[in-house]
């Protein structure tokens, strides 16, 4: 057997933790923005602000995400299945 030396850099634990927290922060902000635009603005009284008024009158995005969830479930299942088939091949 040949002696294999690794030349790759070691993984920095602090950078990995920072990246994880960054992903959590971005996901949380995206979720809160969607929650505000899809649900909370519909409950507010009519606004004189053009952006808030446009979001209040929008009927596309409040239906888009709930209708995308079944497709997401199927995609996650096929991802899991393909990983199982790859792992046990």
PEMO-V496803 format. One record per residue. PSI is psi in whole degrees, 0 to 359 (* if undefined). OMEGA is omega as a letter, one per 40 degrees, with the letter a starting at -180 (* if undefined). Layout:
PSI:OMEGA
PSI:OMEGA
This chain:
140:a
147:i
117:a
123:i
141:i
128:i
0:a
155:a
147:i
151:a
128:i
119:a
322:a
321:i
323:i
316:i
318:i
318:i
322:i
315:i
326:i
318:i
318:i
318:i
314:i
320:i
320:i
318:i
318:i
318:i
317:a
321:i
318:i
317:i
317:i
314:a
328:a
331:a
307:a
320:a
335:i
335:a
344:a
155:i
160:i
139:a
154:i
349:i
129:a
321:a
313:i
322:i
319:i
321:i
322:i
324:a
356:a
136:i
4:a
304:a
334:i
341:i
342:a
310:a
314:i
327:i
343:i
339:a
317:i
323:i
322:i
319:i
316:i
319:i
319:i
320:i
314:i
327:i
314:i
316:a
317:a
324:i
321:i
317:i
322:i
319:a
324:a
12:i
*:*
